[in-house]
């Protein structure tokens, strides 16, 4: 086999393997989270973006799988228009599932070892643009 053909074949194989392992990891962690049947919970989420209040840790309160409040570190509720930027755990899974890795420059996800929820999501939509990246760091889920 010619070296160039071998390298291209290897890269295609690795790309397919990565997509399959990412999909399997998403499915396993999504199932782990679903098995907990948490519909009422609180957690800390930091929205990482070039946006208002980006980078600050917020407390997200979820009831019946809907965000009912987002509070800053002082305990003050964010205005409704800013609360819309935060996501429930199920919405984070949906974001991962609907983001096609081939349509973005980069997507990185890490999951919680116990509950399976996405601890960190980072999406860079385009290497050619600045400040369009978005990330969600989530931790301290309690019910």
N, CA, C and O of each residue as an XYZ file, in Angstrom:
572
protein
N       0.848     -1.167      0.000
C       0.000      0.000      0.000
C       0.898      1.235      0.000
O       1.900      1.289      0.712
N       0.525      2.214     -0.803
C       1.302      3.445     -0.870
C       1.159      4.195      0.451
O       0.091      4.172      1.063
N       2.238      4.866      0.901
C       2.197      5.563      2.188
C       1.056      6.574      2.291
O       0.404      6.648      3.332
N       0.798      7.355      1.241
C      -0.253      8.370      1.304
C      -1.629      7.714      1.459
O      -2.459      8.192      2.233
N      -1.869      6.636      0.736
C      -3.137      5.924      0.832
C      -3.295      5.306      2.216
O      -4.389      5.321      2.782
N      -2.221      4.770      2.759
C      -2.253      4.193      4.100
C      -2.623      5.257      5.137
O      -3.456      5.017      6.012
N      -1.999      6.430      5.032
C      -2.254      7.511      5.996
C      -3.702      7.978      5.893
O      -4.360      8.167      6.915
N      -4.203      8.164      4.686
C      -5.596      8.584      4.507
C      -6.538      7.525      5.075
O      -7.505      7.861      5.760
N      -6.268      6.259      4.800
C      -7.106      5.173      5.325
C      -7.084      5.156      6.848
O      -8.123      4.978      7.484
N      -5.922      5.339      7.424
C      -5.786      5.352      8.877
C      -6.554      6.516      9.486
O      -7.242      6.347     10.493
N      -6.443      7.692      8.884
C      -7.160      8.863      9.389
C      -8.673      8.671      9.316
O      -9.388      9.048     10.244
N      -9.163      8.092      8.231
C     -10.594      7.813      8.113
C     -11.051      6.810      9.164
O     -12.118      6.971      9.757
N     -10.252      5.783      9.396
C     -10.581      4.784     10.408
C     -10.621      5.415     11.793
O     -11.536      5.148     12.572
N      -9.641      6.245     12.100
C      -9.603      6.907     13.410
C     -10.783      7.859     13.578
O     -11.358      7.946     14.662
N     -11.148      8.575     12.514
C     -12.280      9.495     12.588
C     -13.565      8.729     12.860
O     -14.369      9.155     13.690
N     -13.773      7.617     12.185
C     -14.967      6.801     12.411
C     -14.958      6.234     13.814
O     -15.988      6.235     14.488
N     -13.822      5.752     14.262
C     -13.724      5.179     15.601
C     -14.023      6.230     16.665
O     -14.697      5.944     17.654
N     -13.519      7.450     16.460
C     -13.756      8.515     17.436
C     -15.237      8.865     17.485
O     -15.799      9.013     18.570
N     -15.882      9.000     16.314
C     -17.315      9.297     16.277
C     -18.108      8.201     16.980
O     -19.041      8.492     17.729
N     -17.741      6.940     16.742
C     -18.452      5.825     17.364
C     -18.228      5.799     18.871
O     -19.169      5.550     19.625
N     -17.005      6.052     19.323
C     -16.740      6.030     20.758
C     -17.411      7.218     21.442
O     -17.888      7.097     22.571
N     -17.450      8.369     20.764
C     -18.134      9.536     21.317
C     -19.621      9.262     21.438
O     -20.237      9.611     22.445
N     -20.196      8.649     20.435
C     -21.613      8.301     20.452
C     -21.908      7.277     21.553
O     -22.917      7.390     22.249
N     -21.046      6.294     21.710
C     -21.228      5.283     22.757
C     -21.106      5.910     24.139
O     -21.854      5.565     25.054
N     -20.161      6.829     24.284
C     -19.974      7.519     25.566
C     -21.205      8.371     25.894
O     -21.662      8.388     27.036
N     -21.734      9.071     24.902
C     -22.948      9.867     25.083
C     -24.113      8.970     25.500
O     -24.840      9.281     26.443
N     -24.281      7.871     24.797
C     -25.392      6.958     25.094
C     -25.264      6.372     26.501
O     -26.248      6.328     27.240
N     -24.083      5.929     26.876
C     -23.870      5.324     28.201
C     -24.139      6.332     29.315
O     -24.800      6.007     30.302
N     -23.630      7.553     29.162
C     -23.811      8.557     30.201
C     -25.240      9.085     30.240
O     -25.770      9.365     31.315
N     -25.852      9.219     29.099
C     -27.251      9.623     29.040
C     -28.134      8.592     29.734
O     -29.063      8.952     30.456
N     -27.848      7.327     29.519
C     -28.602      6.248     30.183
C     -28.363      6.258     31.687
O     -29.290      6.050     32.471
N     -27.124      6.498     32.087
C     -26.804      6.568     33.511
C     -27.603      7.694     34.174
O     -28.190      7.503     35.239
N     -27.618      8.870     33.533
C     -28.365     10.008     34.059
C     -29.862      9.682     34.113
O     -30.510      9.921     35.131
N     -30.408      9.142     33.031
C     -31.838      8.822     32.974
C     -32.238      7.814     34.048
O     -33.345      7.881     34.583
N     -31.347      6.890     34.362
C     -31.663      5.869     35.369
C     -31.843      6.469     36.768
O     -32.469      5.853     37.631
N     -31.304      7.652     36.990
C     -31.441      8.321     38.295
C     -32.819      8.958     38.451
O     -33.262      9.232     39.567
N     -33.491      9.191     37.329
C     -34.846      9.754     37.302
C     -34.972     11.051     38.095
O     -35.960     11.273     38.795
N     -33.976     11.884     37.978
C     -34.009     13.175     38.658
C     -34.733     14.203     37.788
O     -34.298     14.511     36.678
N     -35.830     14.720     38.302
C     -36.570     15.766     37.598
C     -36.565     17.064     38.416
O     -36.840     18.144     37.892
N     -36.247     16.935     39.708
C     -36.115     18.082     40.602
C     -34.708     18.048     41.181
O     -34.363     17.127     41.921
N     -33.900     19.037     40.851
C     -32.521     19.052     41.327
C     -31.959     20.470     41.232
O     -32.530     21.344     40.579
N     -30.855     20.665     41.883
C     -30.131     21.933     41.864
C     -28.691     21.622     41.481
O     -28.153     20.583     41.866
N     -28.074     22.508     40.736
C     -26.663     22.321     40.404
C     -26.018     23.666     40.099
O     -26.695     24.680     39.929
N     -24.709     23.646     40.036
C     -23.943     24.841     39.703
C     -23.555     24.761     38.232
O     -23.086     23.730     37.751
N     -23.761     25.873     37.530
C     -23.398     25.901     36.113
C     -22.695     27.224     35.796
O     -23.115     28.300     36.223
N     -21.623     27.098     35.039
C     -20.912     28.278     34.549
C     -21.029     28.274     33.037
O     -20.634     27.317     32.370
N     -21.573     29.346     32.512
C     -21.677     29.531     31.075
C     -20.400     30.227     30.631
O     -20.104     31.335     31.077
N     -19.651     29.584     29.761
C     -18.386     30.137     29.274
C     -18.605     30.669     27.863
O     -18.657     29.917     26.889
N     -18.730     31.980     27.790
C     -18.951     32.615     26.498
C     -18.593     34.082     26.597
O     -18.337     34.601     27.683
N     -18.579     34.739     25.465
C     -18.400     36.181     25.417
C     -19.802     36.766     25.504
O     -20.387     37.169     24.499
N     -20.337     36.807     26.738
C     -21.724     37.206     26.948
C     -21.884     37.798     28.349
O     -20.969     37.728     29.169
N     -23.031     38.370     28.607
C     -23.316     38.950     29.920
C     -23.297     37.845     30.966
O     -23.968     36.826     30.806
N     -22.544     38.038     32.018
C     -22.388     37.130     33.153
C     -21.649     35.841     32.788
O     -21.618     34.897     33.576
N     -21.062     35.805     31.606
C     -20.272     34.642     31.207
C     -19.095     34.444     32.150
O     -18.443     35.410     32.545
N     -18.823     33.209     32.508
C     -17.707     32.883     33.385
C     -18.060     32.832     34.855
O     -17.245     32.391     35.665
N     -19.260     33.276     35.225
C     -19.678     33.258     36.625
C     -20.415     31.964     36.946
O     -21.210     31.482     36.139
N     -20.154     31.407     38.115
C     -20.892     30.228     38.560
C     -22.269     30.651     39.049
O     -22.405     31.588     39.836
N     -23.278     29.952     38.573
C     -24.656     30.225     38.954
C     -25.280     28.953     39.537
O     -24.889     27.840     39.186
N     -26.227     29.130     40.407
C     -26.999     28.007     40.927
C     -28.261     27.894     40.095
O     -29.050     28.835     40.015
N     -28.447     26.732     39.475
C     -29.598     26.482     38.615
C     -30.554     25.571     39.380
O     -30.164     24.507     39.859
N     -31.808     26.001     39.487
C     -32.827     25.233     40.200
C     -33.803     24.679     39.163
O     -34.412     25.423     38.394
N     -33.932     23.346     39.166
C     -34.761     22.658     38.182
C     -35.897     21.929     38.903
O     -35.671     21.197     39.866
N     -37.121     22.144     38.418
C     -38.288     21.422     38.924
C     -39.072     20.905     37.733
O     -39.350     21.643     36.788
N     -39.426     19.625     37.787
C     -40.131     18.967     36.675
C     -39.398     19.182     35.349
O     -40.008     19.461     34.317
N     -38.073     19.043     35.407
C     -37.199     19.171     34.233
C     -37.242     20.541     33.571
O     -36.908     20.667     32.393
N     -37.645     21.560     34.304
C     -37.671     22.932     33.800
C     -36.887     23.824     34.758
O     -36.982     23.668     35.975
N     -36.124     24.744     34.214
C     -35.423     25.699     35.074
C     -36.458     26.666     35.638
O     -37.198     27.310     34.895
N     -36.493     26.755     36.969
C     -37.420     27.673     37.620
C     -36.700     28.897     38.178
O     -37.331     29.915     38.460
N     -35.373     28.800     38.340
C     -34.615     29.948     38.823
C     -33.129     29.726     38.576
O     -32.640     28.596     38.580
N     -32.429     30.824     38.363
C     -30.971     30.832     38.259
C     -30.492     31.957     39.165
O     -30.892     33.109     39.004
N     -29.627     31.610     40.123
C     -29.171     32.584     41.108
C     -27.660     32.767     41.034
O     -26.917     31.820     40.778
N     -27.223     33.995     41.261
C     -25.792     34.265     41.281
C     -25.209     33.943     42.646
O     -25.910     33.432     43.519
N     -23.948     34.236     42.832
C     -23.255     33.862     44.080
C     -23.783     34.596     45.308
O     -23.542     34.165     46.436
N     -24.503     35.699     45.102
C     -25.094     36.417     46.237
C     -26.483     35.911     46.574
O     -27.078     36.328     47.568
N     -27.007     35.002     45.740
C     -28.357     34.480     45.951
C     -29.428     35.244     45.197
O     -30.609     34.911     45.289
N     -29.029     36.264     44.452
C     -29.991     37.046     43.673
C     -30.350     36.308     42.386
O     -29.483     35.746     41.716
N     -31.630     36.318     42.053
C     -32.091     35.686     40.812
C     -31.701     36.533     39.612
O     -31.778     37.761     39.643
N     -31.282     35.855     38.562
C     -30.977     36.554     37.317
C     -32.279     36.973     36.648
O     -33.311     36.331     36.845
N     -32.243     38.044     35.858
C     -33.423     38.405     35.070
C     -33.781     37.258     34.113
O     -32.910     36.505     33.677
N     -35.057     37.142     33.800
C     -35.553     36.043     32.956
C     -34.804     35.936     31.635
O     -34.527     34.830     31.171
N     -34.471     37.074     31.021
C     -33.792     37.017     29.720
C     -32.393     36.419     29.822
O     -31.897     35.856     28.846
N     -31.750     36.527     30.981
C     -30.444     35.898     31.179
C     -30.579     34.438     31.598
O     -29.717     33.619     31.278
N     -31.646     34.108     32.305
C     -31.865     32.711     32.716
C     -32.012     31.797     31.505
O     -31.698     30.610     31.582
N     -32.483     32.337     30.400
C     -32.681     31.538     29.178
C     -31.372     30.981     28.621
O     -31.388     30.051     27.815
N     -30.231     31.547     29.050
C     -28.930     31.082     28.558
C     -28.471     29.785     29.221
O     -27.557     29.130     28.719
N     -29.084     29.407     30.327
C     -28.662     28.233     31.090
C     -29.495     27.035     30.671
O     -30.601     27.179     30.149
N     -28.946     25.845     30.907
C     -29.589     24.621     30.432
C     -29.735     23.600     31.551
O     -28.898     23.513     32.450
N     -30.821     22.827     31.477
C     -30.983     21.684     32.365
C     -30.010     20.603     31.910
O     -29.404     20.712     30.844
N     -29.866     19.579     32.707
C     -28.995     18.459     32.318
C     -29.519     17.800     31.041
O     -28.740     17.475     30.145
N     -30.825     17.604     30.958
C     -31.388     17.006     29.744
C     -31.122     17.885     28.520
O     -30.855     17.368     27.436
N     -31.192     19.195     28.683
C     -30.898     20.106     27.571
C     -29.429     20.052     27.174
O     -29.094     20.207     26.000
N     -28.547     19.830     28.155
C     -27.129     19.669     27.829
C     -26.915     18.411     26.983
O     -26.174     18.435     26.001
N     -27.570     17.314     27.373
C     -27.478     16.094     26.568
C     -28.015     16.340     25.158
O     -27.441     15.859     24.180
N     -29.108     17.082     25.055
C     -29.696     17.377     23.747
C     -28.726     18.219     22.906
O     -28.592     17.999     21.703
N     -28.058     19.176     23.542
C     -27.065     19.990     22.830
C     -25.956     19.117     22.258
O     -25.564     19.277     21.103
N     -25.456     18.199     23.068
C     -24.391     17.302     22.604
C     -24.891     16.449     21.442
O     -24.213     16.292     20.427
N     -26.086     15.906     21.616
C     -26.644     14.999     20.608
C     -26.915     15.702     19.279
O     -26.761     15.100     18.216
N     -27.311     16.951     19.334
C     -27.669     17.657     18.095
C     -26.506     18.423     17.467
O     -26.657     18.987     16.383
N     -25.358     18.451     18.126
C     -24.187     19.115     17.547
C     -23.418     18.099     16.716
O     -22.847     17.144     17.242
N     -23.417     18.324     15.427
C     -22.695     17.437     14.511
C     -21.210     17.783     14.575
O     -20.819     18.897     14.226
N     -20.377     16.836     15.020
C     -18.946     17.124     15.130
C     -18.310     17.572     13.811
O     -17.273     18.235     13.812
N     -18.924     17.215     12.711
C     -18.381     17.601     11.402
C     -18.754     19.034     11.027
O     -18.175     19.603     10.101
N     -19.723     19.623     11.745
C     -20.163     20.981     11.418
C     -19.546     22.048     12.328
O     -19.811     23.238     12.156
N     -18.732     21.629     13.287
C     -18.062     22.570     14.182
C     -16.561     22.324     14.137
O     -16.107     21.253     13.737
N     -15.796     23.331     14.554
C     -14.347     23.164     14.573
C     -13.925     22.202     15.680
O     -12.983     21.427     15.515
N     -14.641     22.261     16.826
C     -14.261     21.436     17.965
C     -15.436     21.267     18.915
O     -16.171     22.216     19.186
N     -15.604     20.066     19.413
C     -16.534     19.824     20.516
C     -15.841     18.869     21.485
O     -15.393     17.788     21.101
N     -15.762     19.285     22.735
C     -15.177     18.457     23.793
C     -16.206     18.309     24.902
O     -16.842     19.282     25.308
N     -16.361     17.094     25.383
C     -17.321     16.817     26.449
C     -16.673     15.895     27.471
O     -15.991     14.937     27.108
N     -16.888     16.188     28.751
C     -16.522     15.254     29.817
C     -17.765     15.018     30.655
O     -18.640     15.878     30.758
N     -17.825     13.829     31.252
C     -19.008     13.424     32.001
C     -18.669     13.129     33.456
O     -17.540     12.764     33.785
N     -19.671     13.295     34.325
C     -19.530     12.937     35.729
C     -19.477     11.418     35.850
O     -20.286     10.711     35.249
N     -18.523     10.924     36.627
C     -18.331      9.476     36.762
C     -19.475      8.774     37.485
O     -19.715      7.591     37.243
N     -20.178      9.466     38.357
C     -21.225      8.826     39.158
C     -22.607      8.967     38.524
O     -23.297      7.971     38.308
N     -23.016     10.212     38.224
C     -24.367     10.449     37.708
C     -24.444     10.466     36.186
O     -25.528     10.328     35.619
N     -23.310     10.634     35.526
C     -23.277     10.593     34.068
C     -23.584     11.904     33.365
O     -23.517     11.959     32.137
N     -23.916     12.956     34.093
C     -24.264     14.211     33.431
C     -23.014     14.859     32.804
O     -21.895     14.588     33.239
N     -23.203     15.706     31.795
C     -22.066     16.387     31.181
C     -21.473     17.419     32.152
O     -22.125     18.408     32.485
N     -20.253     17.186     32.596
C     -19.581     18.122     33.495
C     -19.044     19.319     32.725
O     -19.039     20.444     33.223
N     -18.599     19.064     31.523
C     -18.018     20.136     30.723
C     -18.350     19.918     29.250
O     -18.184     18.824     28.710
N     -18.820     20.979     28.621
C     -19.069     20.974     27.180
C     -18.391     22.221     26.628
O     -18.585     23.323     27.141
N     -17.605     22.041     25.591
C     -16.977     23.179     24.924
C     -17.188     23.005     23.428
O     -16.840     21.974     22.854
N     -17.767     24.033     22.805
C     -18.022     23.992     21.367
C     -17.412     25.229     20.720
O     -17.743     26.360     21.077
N     -16.522     24.998     19.769
C     -15.954     26.072     18.954
C     -16.564     25.899     17.573
O     -16.223     24.966     16.846
N     -17.465     26.801     17.216
C     -18.191     26.654     15.961
C     -17.316     26.883     14.736
O     -17.525     26.264     13.692
N     -16.329     27.779     14.866
C     -15.474     28.092     13.724
C     -14.101     28.547     14.194
O     -13.988     29.413     15.061
N     -13.064     27.960     13.620
C     -11.706     28.400     13.934
C     -11.436     29.792     13.390
O     -10.527     30.478     13.858
N     -12.213     30.211     12.413
C     -11.984     31.485     11.732
C     -12.611     32.681     12.454
O     -12.310     33.828     12.124
N     -13.478     32.422     13.433
C     -14.159     33.515     14.136
C     -13.713     33.557     15.591
O     -13.325     32.545     16.175
N     -13.780     34.747     16.150
C     -13.451     34.925     17.568
C     -14.730     35.141     18.361
O     -15.694     35.722     17.862
N     -14.728     34.673     19.585
C     -15.787     34.929     20.556
C     -17.126     34.261     20.234
O     -18.151     34.663     20.784
N     -17.142     33.257     19.362
C     -18.381     32.533     19.093
C     -18.405     31.201     19.853
O     -19.398     30.474     19.815
N     -17.309     30.894     20.536
C     -17.237     29.647     21.301
C     -18.245     29.694     22.454
O     -18.600     30.763     22.951
N     -18.691     28.507     22.861
C     -19.587     28.418     24.009
C     -19.221     27.190     24.823
O     -18.808     26.165     24.280
N     -19.375     27.308     26.112
C     -19.082     26.186     26.991
C     -20.003     26.201     28.196
O     -20.486     27.249     28.624
N     -20.230     25.020     28.729
C     -21.033     24.856     29.937
C     -20.244     23.964     30.886
O     -19.888     22.841     30.531
N     -19.970     24.460     32.091
C     -19.372     23.646     33.142
C     -20.426     23.445     34.213
O     -20.971     24.412     34.746
N     -20.712     22.200     34.525
C     -21.753     21.876     35.494
C     -21.186     20.978     36.586
O     -20.360     20.105     36.321
N     -21.643     21.206     37.827
C     -21.149     20.414     38.945
C     -22.135     20.486     40.106
O     -23.108     21.240     40.080
N     -21.856     19.688     41.110
C     -22.598     19.715     42.380
C     -24.099     19.487     42.215
O     -24.903     20.215     42.797
N     -24.476     18.495     41.434
C     -25.893     18.163     41.295
C     -26.386     17.579     42.600
O     -25.794     16.645     43.141
N     -27.482     18.140     43.106
C     -28.088     17.594     44.332
C     -29.605     17.565     44.170
O     -30.187     18.345     43.417
N     -30.211     16.660     44.886
C     -31.678     16.548     44.791
C     -32.308     16.460     46.152
O     -33.530     16.361     46.262
